[in-house]
Amino acid sequence: MKLTISRVDLLAEDVRAFELRDPAGAALPAFDSGAHIELHLSAGLTRRYSLTSDPADLSHYAIAVLHHAGGRGSSLLHERFKAGDTIEAEAPRTEFALADARHGILIAGGIGVTPILSHARELARRGASFEVHYAAHSRERMAFRDAVEGYSGGRAFYYISSESGRMDVAAILKSSPTESHIYVCGPPGLVESVRETAAGLGLKPDQIHFESFGALWIATDESVHLELTHSGLTLDVPVGQTLLEAIEAAGVWVPYDCRRGECHMCLTQVVAGQPVHRDHCLSQAERETSMTPCVSWARGSLVLEL
């Protein structure tokens, strides 16, 4: 579907909010808290963003986008798209849904606050028991703090790593009711910390719900020289383009679903090279021989069985 960008606002340092509407003013497809939309930003480049708008108001969608260094999608949205532009989008999907639980623990890291905000709004509407733990590097990057505070009613806790250190995940989970359901969205390290700590405390897998950022790059990443054995292709993949995107652009089909390293579907055999695993789904044994090209990277050259 085509959407018009009706307004763009600066929410926090390097974070912009985009309001999207139907060009004819029609109501948009319904969605639930925790839903995301997929935007087509350029030829072959799509990115998913959590909806921060209220599901009760279908006059528009709202997303918030952090400008990641080296991020192709966020760079395009921040630098090229403006109010009045039209953008292609898929209908909302919910893969990070709320469960029926006695108590909810909502944990956000940085821009991972976007689906957490949506869940806090819905839980407040239900009159449910919940708490929010929100971590950011600095106060200037803490988007939606006032909204989180408003929905949480004194049940929100904030952690500024540049001032007081990191969130103590173990302390949070140990002090919570054992029947709690945990929802986390944020950087890979935070998501893994929550999952590992919860498992160590004996929480059941269905009590732990997470959504990651998808592909991210770090300052030391360099381009990857990629060889595909079955296809006989050699590709040079720059930082900012995922391995999966490069493979698809070369005309090679790889099954996928989430594009966030969560679903296991794009599992690919590694013939040679040193993968940098950034997924949330593979076991250690699987990582010895395979990788997820939707989010993982590599050091130098990589040979895949494709």
C-alpha contacts under 8 A as a table, 3 or more apart, distances in Angstrom:
res1	aa1	res2	aa2	distance
1	M	88	E	5.71
1	M	89	A	5.35
1	M	90	E	6.13
1	M	91	A	7.29
2	K	22	D	7.00
2	K	23	P	7.32
2	K	86	T	6.60
2	K	87	I	5.74
2	K	88	E	4.60
2	K	89	A	6.15
3	L	20	L	5.86
3	L	21	R	5.40
3	L	22	D	5.03
3	L	23	P	5.97
3	L	86	T	5.58
3	L	87	I	5.36
3	L	88	E	6.21
3	L	89	A	6.93
4	T	20	L	5.46
4	T	21	R	5.22
4	T	22	D	6.12
4	T	23	P	5.51
4	T	83	A	7.80
4	T	84	G	6.19
4	T	85	D	5.81
4	T	86	T	4.42
4	T	87	I	6.29
5	I	8	V	7.48
5	I	18	F	6.66
5	I	19	E	5.72
5	I	20	L	4.61
5	I	21	R	6.50
5	I	82	K	6.84
5	I	83	A	4.98
5	I	84	G	5.42
5	I	85	D	5.53
5	I	86	T	6.16
5	I	87	I	7.37
6	S	18	F	7.67
6	S	19	E	5.51
6	S	20	L	5.70
6	S	21	R	6.42
6	S	83	A	5.18
6	S	84	G	5.88
7	R	18	F	6.04
7	R	19	E	5.29
7	R	20	L	7.57
7	R	82	K	7.50
7	R	83	A	4.87
7	R	84	G	7.65
8	V	16	R	6.68
8	V	17	A	5.58
8	V	18	F	4.76
8	V	19	E	6.47
8	V	82	K	6.65
8	V	83	A	6.06
9	D	16	R	5.52
9	D	17	A	5.09
9	D	18	F	6.75
10	L	13	E	7.64
10	L	14	D	7.68
10	L	15	V	6.08
10	L	16	R	4.51
10	L	17	A	6.26
11	L	15	V	5.52
11	L	16	R	5.44
11	L	17	A	6.24
11	L	64	A	7.99
11	L	143	A	5.89
11	L	144	F	7.57
12	A	15	V	5.03
12	A	16	R	7.16
12	A	140	E	5.88
12	A	141	R	5.21
12	A	142	M	6.47
12	A	143	A	5.30
13	E	140	E	5.51
13	E	141	R	4.96
14	D	66	L	5.62
14	D	67	H	5.38
14	D	141	R	7.33
15	V	64	A	6.55
15	V	65	V	5.45
15	V	66	L	4.38
15	V	67	H	6.33
15	V	141	R	7.42
15	V	143	A	7.32
16	R	64	A	5.58
16	R	65	V	5.42
16	R	66	L	6.65
16	R	78	H	7.21
17	A	62	A	6.88
17	A	63	I	5.69
17	A	64	A	4.29
17	A	65	V	6.41
18	F	62	A	5.64
18	F	63	I	5.41
18	F	64	A	6.26
18	F	65	V	7.91
19	E	60	H	6.61
19	E	61	Y	5.84
19	E	62	A	4.56
19	E	63	I	6.76
20	L	60	H	5.47
20	L	61	Y	5.06
20	L	62	A	6.12
21	R	25	G	6.71
21	R	28	L	7.56
21	R	59	S	6.65
21	R	60	H	4.68
21	R	61	Y	6.52
22	D	25	G	5.03
22	D	26	A	5.64
22	D	27	A	7.11
22	D	28	L	6.68
22	D	59	S	7.91
22	D	60	H	7.35
23	P	26	A	7.62
25	G	59	S	7.37
26	A	59	S	7.15
27	A	58	L	5.35
27	A	59	S	5.20
27	A	60	H	7.54
28	L	58	L	5.23
28	L	59	S	6.33
28	L	60	H	6.70
28	L	61	Y	7.87
29	P	58	L	7.12
29	P	91	A	6.76
29	P	92	P	7.36
30	A	55	P	6.77
30	A	58	L	6.69
30	A	92	P	7.63
31	F	35	A	6.34
31	F	55	P	5.82
31	F	92	P	6.05
31	F	93	R	7.24
31	F	94	T	7.53
32	D	35	A	5.73
32	D	55	P	6.00
32	D	94	T	6.74
32	D	97	A	7.70
33	S	51	L	7.86
33	S	54	D	7.95
33	S	55	P	6.79
33	S	94	T	7.72
33	S	97	A	6.85
33	S	98	L	7.54
33	S	115	P	7.24
33	S	118	S	5.18
33	S	119	H	5.57
33	S	122	E	6.60
34	G	50	S	6.72
34	G	51	L	7.09
34	G	94	T	6.09
34	G	95	E	7.37
34	G	96	F	5.31
34	G	97	A	5.69
34	G	98	L	7.59
34	G	115	P	4.83
34	G	116	I	7.31
34	G	118	S	5.91
34	G	119	H	6.23
35	A	50	S	5.86
35	A	51	L	5.92
35	A	92	P	6.06
35	A	93	R	5.29
35	A	94	T	4.13
35	A	95	E	6.77
35	A	96	F	6.82
35	A	97	A	7.56
35	A	115	P	7.37
36	H	48	R	6.28
36	H	49	Y	5.25
36	H	50	S	3.99
36	H	51	L	5.24
36	H	92	P	5.42
36	H	93	R	5.58
36	H	94	T	6.40
37	I	48	R	5.54
37	I	49	Y	5.62
37	I	50	S	6.49
37	I	51	L	6.95
37	I	89	A	6.77
37	I	90	E	6.01
37	I	91	A	6.19
37	I	92	P	4.65
37	I	93	R	6.45
38	E	46	T	6.46
38	E	47	R	5.49
38	E	48	R	4.24
38	E	49	Y	6.47
38	E	89	A	5.60
38	E	90	E	5.30
38	E	91	A	7.55
38	E	92	P	7.52
39	L	46	T	5.45
39	L	47	R	5.47
39	L	48	R	6.27
39	L	49	Y	7.82
39	L	87	I	7.21
39	L	88	E	5.97
39	L	89	A	4.45
39	L	90	E	6.58
40	H	43	A	7.58
40	H	44	G	7.70
40	H	45	L	6.07
40	H	46	T	4.51
40	H	47	R	6.86
40	H	87	I	6.97
40	H	88	E	5.36
40	H	89	A	5.97
41	L	45	L	5.68
41	L	46	T	5.71
41	L	47	R	7.39
41	L	73	G	6.82
41	L	76	L	7.17
41	L	77	L	7.71
41	L	87	I	7.23
41	L	88	E	7.56
42	S	45	L	5.19
42	S	46	T	7.30
44	G	245	E	7.28
44	G	249	A	6.99
45	L	73	G	7.41
45	L	245	E	7.50
46	T	73	G	7.38
47	R	73	G	6.29
49	Y	63	I	6.30
49	Y	64	A	7.49
49	Y	65	V	7.52
50	S	63	I	6.15
50	S	64	A	7.73
50	S	114	T	6.00
50	S	115	P	5.68
51	L	61	Y	6.54
51	L	62	A	5.62
51	L	63	I	5.11
51	L	64	A	7.96
51	L	114	T	7.08
51	L	115	P	6.91
51	L	118	S	7.48
52	T	61	Y	7.56
52	T	62	A	5.40
52	T	63	I	5.50
52	T	64	A	7.27
52	T	114	T	5.79
52	T	115	P	6.71
52	T	117	L	6.85
52	T	118	S	5.74
53	S	57	D	7.54
53	S	60	H	7.61
53	S	61	Y	5.68
53	S	62	A	4.96
53	S	63	I	7.35
53	S	118	S	7.46
54	D	57	D	5.51
54	D	58	L	7.79
54	D	118	S	7.41
55	P	58	L	6.47
57	D	60	H	6.99
58	L	61	Y	7.08
63	I	114	T	7.82
64	A	111	I	7.81
64	A	114	T	7.04
65	V	74	S	6.47
65	V	77	L	7.89
65	V	111	I	7.47
66	L	74	S	6.57
66	L	111	I	6.44
67	H	71	G	7.20
67	H	74	S	5.01
67	H	75	S	6.03
67	H	78	H	6.71
68	H	71	G	5.02
68	H	74	S	6.20
68	H	75	S	7.19
69	A	75	S	7.92
69	A	217	W	7.99
70	G	75	S	7.65
70	G	217	W	6.82
70	G	239	V	6.66
70	G	240	G	5.22
71	G	74	S	5.53
71	G	75	S	5.91
71	G	216	L	7.19
71	G	217	W	7.49
71	G	240	G	5.18
72	R	75	S	5.19
72	R	76	L	6.16
72	R	240	G	5.37
72	R	241	Q	7.00
73	G	76	L	5.27
73	G	77	L	6.35
74	S	77	L	5.15
74	S	78	H	6.03
75	S	78	H	5.22
75	S	79	E	5.78
75	S	80	R	7.86
76	L	79	E	5.33
76	L	80	R	5.31
76	L	81	F	6.80
77	L	80	R	5.79
77	L	81	F	5.13
78	H	81	F	6.45
81	F	85	D	6.43
82	K	85	D	5.83
94	T	97	A	6.12
96	F	209	H	6.81
96	F	210	F	6.76
96	F	211	E	6.47
98	L	119	H	7.14
99	A	181	H	7.49
101	A	104	G	6.72
101	A	179	E	7.38
101	A	180	S	6.56
101	A	181	H	6.23
102	R	128	A	7.77
102	R	129	S	6.78
102	R	179	E	6.55
102	R	180	S	6.26
102	R	181	H	7.90
103	H	128	A	7.25
103	H	129	S	4.95
103	H	130	F	5.29
103	H	177	P	7.39
103	H	179	E	7.05
103	H	180	S	4.75
103	H	181	H	6.39
104	G	129	S	6.42
104	G	130	F	4.38
104	G	131	E	6.43
104	G	180	S	5.53
104	G	181	H	5.04
104	G	182	I	5.93
104	G	183	Y	7.43
105	I	130	F	5.77
105	I	131	E	5.25
105	I	132	V	6.13
105	I	133	H	7.66
105	I	180	S	6.79
105	I	181	H	6.25
105	I	182	I	4.78
105	I	183	Y	6.15
106	L	116	I	6.23
106	L	119	H	7.97
106	L	120	A	7.69
106	L	130	F	7.37
106	L	131	E	6.11
106	L	132	V	4.65
106	L	133	H	6.11
106	L	182	I	6.12
106	L	183	Y	4.90
106	L	184	V	6.06
107	I	113	V	7.96
107	I	116	I	7.13
107	I	132	V	5.94
107	I	133	H	4.78
107	I	134	Y	5.92
107	I	182	I	7.58
107	I	183	Y	6.02
107	I	184	V	4.61
107	I	185	C	6.57
108	A	111	I	7.69
108	A	112	G	5.19
108	A	113	V	4.82
108	A	116	I	6.35
108	A	132	V	7.75
108	A	133	H	6.24
108	A	134	Y	4.73
108	A	135	A	6.16
108	A	184	V	5.82
108	A	185	C	5.24
108	A	186	G	5.72
109	G	112	G	5.12
109	G	113	V	6.35
109	G	134	Y	6.01
109	G	135	A	4.85
109	G	136	A	5.90
109	G	185	C	6.36
109	G	186	G	4.25
109	G	187	P	6.39
109	G	190	L	7.06
110	G	113	V	6.18
110	G	134	Y	7.61
110	G	135	A	6.15
110	G	136	A	4.78
110	G	137	H	7.34
110	G	141	R	7.23
110	G	142	M	6.71
110	G	143	A	7.96
110	G	186	G	6.25
110	G	187	P	7.70
111	I	114	T	6.14
111	I	142	M	7.94
111	I	143	A	7.30
111	I	186	G	6.82
112	G	115	P	6.71
112	G	116	I	7.04
112	G	184	V	7.94
112	G	185	C	4.68
112	G	186	G	4.30
112	G	187	P	7.54
112	G	212	S	7.74
112	G	213	F	7.31
113	V	116	I	4.90
113	V	117	L	5.77
113	V	134	Y	7.16
113	V	143	A	7.71
113	V	144	F	7.66
113	V	185	C	6.92
113	V	186	G	7.50
114	T	117	L	5.30
114	T	118	S	6.64
115	P	118	S	4.97
115	P	119	H	6.29
115	P	185	C	7.39
116	I	119	H	5.07
116	I	120	A	6.09
116	I	183	Y	7.62
116	I	184	V	7.56
116	I	185	C	7.18
117	L	120	A	5.08
117	L	121	R	6.23
117	L	144	F	7.63
117	L	147	A	7.56
117	L	148	V	6.02
118	S	121	R	5.24
118	S	122	E	6.41
119	H	122	E	5.09
119	H	123	L	6.04
120	A	123	L	5.18
120	A	124	A	6.00
120	A	130	F	7.85
120	A	132	V	7.64
120	A	148	V	7.03
120	A	151	Y	6.09
120	A	152	S	6.68
121	R	124	A	5.23
121	R	125	R	6.20
121	R	151	Y	5.65
122	E	125	R	4.98
122	E	126	R	6.30
123	L	126	R	5.03
123	L	127	G	6.15
123	L	128	A	5.22
123	L	129	S	7.44
123	L	130	F	7.20
124	A	127	G	4.99
124	A	128	A	6.13
124	A	151	Y	5.90
124	A	152	S	6.96
125	R	128	A	7.73
130	F	152	S	7.78
130	F	155	R	7.31
131	E	152	S	6.80
131	E	155	R	4.92
131	E	156	A	5.80
132	V	148	V	7.90
132	V	152	S	7.08
132	V	155	R	6.29
132	V	156	A	4.54
132	V	157	F	6.16
133	H	156	A	5.91
133	H	157	F	4.87
133	H	158	Y	5.97
133	H	159	Y	7.68
134	Y	156	A	7.50
134	Y	157	F	6.24
134	Y	158	Y	4.94
134	Y	159	Y	6.20
135	A	158	Y	5.82
135	A	159	Y	4.50
135	A	160	I	5.93
135	A	161	S	7.24
135	A	166	R	7.49
135	A	167	M	6.58
136	A	139	R	7.07
136	A	141	R	6.62
136	A	142	M	5.99
136	A	159	Y	6.40
136	A	160	I	5.26
136	A	161	S	6.33
137	H	141	R	6.94
137	H	160	I	5.44
137	H	161	S	4.90
137	H	162	S	5.56
138	S	141	R	5.49
138	S	142	M	6.74
138	S	160	I	5.48
138	S	161	S	6.77
138	S	162	S	5.94
138	S	163	E	7.65
139	R	142	M	5.19
139	R	160	I	6.69
140	E	143	A	7.86
142	M	145	R	6.11
144	F	147	A	5.16
144	F	148	V	6.10
145	R	148	V	5.14
145	R	149	E	6.11
146	D	149	E	5.04
146	D	150	G	6.11
147	A	150	G	4.99
147	A	151	Y	6.31
148	V	151	Y	5.36
148	V	152	S	5.97
148	V	156	A	7.18
149	E	152	S	5.15
149	E	153	G	6.11
149	E	154	G	6.71
149	E	155	R	7.77
149	E	156	A	6.13
150	G	153	G	5.75
152	S	155	R	5.04
152	S	156	A	5.74
153	G	156	A	7.40
159	Y	164	S	6.96
159	Y	165	G	7.29
159	Y	166	R	6.57
159	Y	167	M	5.91
160	I	163	E	5.47
160	I	164	S	5.85
160	I	165	G	6.55
160	I	166	R	7.11
161	S	164	S	5.50
161	S	165	G	4.16
161	S	166	R	4.94
161	S	167	M	7.71
162	S	165	G	6.33
168	D	171	A	5.48
168	D	172	I	6.47
169	V	172	I	5.18
169	V	173	L	6.28
169	V	193	S	7.14
169	V	194	V	6.36
169	V	197	T	7.35
170	A	173	L	5.34
170	A	174	K	5.96
170	A	194	V	7.97
170	A	197	T	6.17
171	A	174	K	5.27
171	A	175	S	6.27
172	I	175	S	5.57
172	I	176	S	6.62
173	L	176	S	5.26
173	L	197	T	7.77
173	L	198	A	6.99
174	K	201	L	7.55
176	S	180	S	6.88
177	P	180	S	5.48
178	T	203	L	7.22
179	E	207	Q	7.96
180	S	207	Q	6.98
181	H	207	Q	4.56
181	H	208	I	6.05
181	H	209	H	7.57
182	I	207	Q	6.08
182	I	208	I	4.95
182	I	209	H	5.94
183	Y	208	I	6.30
183	Y	209	H	4.75
183	Y	210	F	5.58
184	V	191	V	6.28
184	V	194	V	7.40
184	V	209	H	6.44
184	V	210	F	4.80
184	V	211	E	6.52
185	C	190	L	7.97
185	C	191	V	6.51
185	C	210	F	5.73
185	C	211	E	4.92
185	C	212	S	5.58
185	C	213	F	7.56
186	G	190	L	6.19
186	G	191	V	6.26
186	G	211	E	7.40
186	G	212	S	5.83
186	G	213	F	6.42
187	P	190	L	5.51
187	P	191	V	6.42
187	P	212	S	6.65
187	P	213	F	6.52
188	P	191	V	5.16
188	P	192	E	6.08
188	P	212	S	6.63
188	P	213	F	7.69
188	P	278	R	7.24
188	P	280	H	7.83
189	G	192	E	5.27
189	G	193	S	6.03
190	L	193	S	5.04
190	L	194	V	6.21
191	V	194	V	5.31
191	V	195	R	6.23
191	V	210	F	6.91
191	V	211	E	7.90
191	V	212	S	7.11
192	E	195	R	5.07
192	E	196	E	5.95
192	E	280	H	7.41
193	S	196	E	5.30
193	S	197	T	5.93
194	V	197	T	5.23
194	V	198	A	5.94
195	R	198	A	5.26
195	R	199	A	6.14
195	R	208	I	6.89
196	E	199	A	5.17
196	E	200	G	6.09
197	T	200	G	5.02
197	T	201	L	6.28
198	A	201	L	5.16
198	A	202	G	6.53
198	A	203	L	5.50
198	A	208	I	7.49
199	A	202	G	5.15
199	A	203	L	5.38
199	A	204	K	7.00
199	A	205	P	7.36
200	G	203	L	7.49
203	L	207	Q	6.50
203	L	208	I	7.77
204	K	207	Q	5.45
204	K	208	I	7.31
205	P	208	I	5.58
206	D	209	H	7.25
212	S	260	R	6.40
212	S	262	E	7.92
213	F	216	L	7.35
213	F	260	R	6.69
214	G	259	R	6.36
214	G	260	R	3.83
214	G	261	G	6.66
214	G	294	C	7.86
214	G	295	V	6.04
215	A	242	T	6.96
215	A	259	R	7.80
215	A	260	R	6.41
215	A	278	R	7.85
215	A	294	C	6.82
215	A	295	V	4.24
215	A	296	S	7.16
216	L	295	V	7.12
217	W	221	D	6.45
217	W	239	V	7.13
217	W	240	G	7.08
218	I	221	D	5.57
221	D	239	V	6.84
221	D	299	R	7.81
222	E	238	P	7.22
222	E	239	V	6.12
222	E	299	R	7.44
222	E	300	G	7.36
223	S	236	D	6.84
223	S	237	V	5.49
223	S	238	P	4.44
223	S	239	V	5.40
223	S	300	G	7.05
224	V	236	D	5.79
224	V	237	V	5.12
224	V	238	P	6.62
224	V	239	V	7.98
224	V	297	W	7.81
224	V	298	A	6.40
224	V	299	R	6.82
224	V	300	G	5.21
224	V	301	S	5.67
224	V	302	L	7.06
225	H	234	T	7.33
225	H	235	L	5.95
225	H	236	D	4.65
225	H	237	V	6.40
225	H	300	G	6.16
225	H	301	S	4.53
225	H	302	L	6.22
226	L	234	T	5.69
226	L	235	L	4.97
226	L	236	D	6.01
226	L	237	V	7.08
226	L	301	S	5.87
226	L	302	L	4.98
226	L	303	V	5.87
226	L	304	L	7.55
227	E	232	G	7.31
227	E	233	L	5.87
227	E	234	T	4.53
227	E	235	L	6.34
227	E	301	S	7.88
227	E	302	L	6.29
227	E	303	V	4.66
227	E	304	L	6.25
228	L	231	S	5.58
228	L	232	G	5.64
228	L	233	L	5.27
228	L	234	T	6.43
228	L	303	V	5.97
228	L	304	L	5.14
228	L	305	E	5.96
228	L	306	L	5.09
229	T	232	G	5.26
229	T	233	L	7.22
229	T	303	V	7.04
229	T	304	L	6.33
229	T	305	E	5.33
229	T	306	L	5.74
230	H	305	E	6.30
230	H	306	L	5.07
231	S	252	V	7.51
231	S	306	L	6.17
235	L	246	A	7.58
237	V	241	Q	6.60
237	V	242	T	7.58
237	V	243	L	6.73
237	V	246	A	6.43
238	P	241	Q	5.88
239	V	242	T	7.62
241	Q	245	E	6.35
241	Q	246	A	6.73
242	T	245	E	5.12
242	T	246	A	6.36
242	T	293	P	7.00
242	T	294	C	6.09
242	T	295	V	6.52
242	T	296	S	7.89
242	T	297	W	7.71
243	L	246	A	5.15
243	L	247	I	6.15
243	L	293	P	5.13
243	L	294	C	6.32
243	L	295	V	7.63
243	L	296	S	7.67
243	L	297	W	7.12
244	L	247	I	5.07
244	L	248	E	6.10
244	L	254	V	7.63
244	L	293	P	5.00
244	L	294	C	4.95
244	L	295	V	7.97
245	E	248	E	5.12
245	E	249	A	6.05
245	E	294	C	7.52
246	A	249	A	5.05
246	A	250	A	6.30
247	I	250	A	5.18
247	I	251	G	6.74
247	I	252	V	5.66
247	I	253	W	7.55
247	I	254	V	7.90
248	E	251	G	5.17
248	E	252	V	5.23
248	E	253	W	6.07
248	E	254	V	7.27
249	A	252	V	7.43
252	V	306	L	7.70
254	V	266	C	6.28
255	P	265	M	6.13
255	P	266	C	5.30
256	Y	259	R	6.64
256	Y	265	M	5.13
256	Y	266	C	4.86
257	D	263	C	6.84
257	D	265	M	6.47
257	D	266	C	7.74
258	C	261	G	6.92
258	C	262	E	6.53
258	C	263	C	6.01
259	R	262	E	7.64
259	R	294	C	5.15
259	R	295	V	6.94
260	R	263	C	7.72
260	R	279	D	7.23
260	R	294	C	6.53
260	R	295	V	6.09
261	G	264	H	6.78
261	G	278	R	7.15
261	G	279	D	4.23
261	G	280	H	5.58
261	G	281	C	6.40
261	G	292	T	6.30
261	G	294	C	6.33
261	G	295	V	5.73
261	G	296	S	7.81
262	E	279	D	6.43
262	E	280	H	5.19
262	E	281	C	5.12
263	C	266	C	8.00
263	C	281	C	6.52
264	H	267	L	5.69
264	H	281	C	5.97
264	H	282	L	6.98
264	H	292	T	7.29
266	C	292	T	5.68
266	C	293	P	6.87
266	C	294	C	7.14
267	L	290	S	6.49
267	L	291	M	5.71
267	L	292	T	4.99
267	L	293	P	7.50
268	T	290	S	5.38
268	T	291	M	5.47
268	T	292	T	6.20
268	T	293	P	7.25
268	T	304	L	6.98
268	T	305	E	6.83
268	T	306	L	7.64
269	Q	289	T	5.98
269	Q	290	S	4.37
269	Q	291	M	6.63
269	Q	304	L	5.95
269	Q	305	E	5.40
270	V	273	G	7.35
270	V	289	T	5.59
270	V	290	S	5.07
270	V	291	M	6.81
270	V	302	L	7.66
270	V	303	V	6.15
270	V	304	L	4.72
270	V	305	E	6.24
271	V	289	T	7.74
271	V	302	L	7.83
271	V	303	V	5.25
271	V	304	L	5.37
271	V	305	E	6.24
272	A	302	L	5.84
272	A	303	V	4.94
272	A	304	L	7.15
273	G	298	A	7.43
273	G	299	R	7.37
273	G	300	G	7.67
273	G	301	S	5.78
273	G	302	L	4.38
273	G	303	V	6.16
274	Q	298	A	5.64
274	Q	299	R	5.62
274	Q	300	G	7.77
274	Q	301	S	7.64
274	Q	302	L	6.70
275	P	291	M	7.03
275	P	296	S	7.04
275	P	297	W	5.85
275	P	298	A	4.19
275	P	299	R	6.50
275	P	302	L	7.33
276	V	296	S	5.68
276	V	297	W	4.85
276	V	298	A	4.83
276	V	299	R	7.00
277	H	287	R	7.46
277	H	291	M	6.72
277	H	292	T	7.60
277	H	295	V	7.89
277	H	296	S	4.87
277	H	297	W	6.60
278	R	295	V	5.95
278	R	296	S	4.75
278	R	297	W	7.44
279	D	282	L	6.77
279	D	292	T	6.65
279	D	295	V	6.34
279	D	296	S	6.41
282	L	285	A	7.97
282	L	286	E	5.79
282	L	287	R	6.30
282	L	291	M	7.81
283	S	286	E	5.14
283	S	287	R	6.31
284	Q	287	R	5.07
284	Q	288	E	6.61
285	A	288	E	5.37
285	A	289	T	7.47
286	E	289	T	5.72
286	E	290	S	5.62
286	E	291	M	7.64
287	R	290	S	5.11
287	R	291	M	6.03
291	M	296	S	6.89
292	T	295	V	6.28
292	T	296	S	5.77
293	P	296	S	5.31
293	P	297	W	7.09
298	A	301	S	7.13
298	A	302	L	6.66
299	R	302	L	7.62
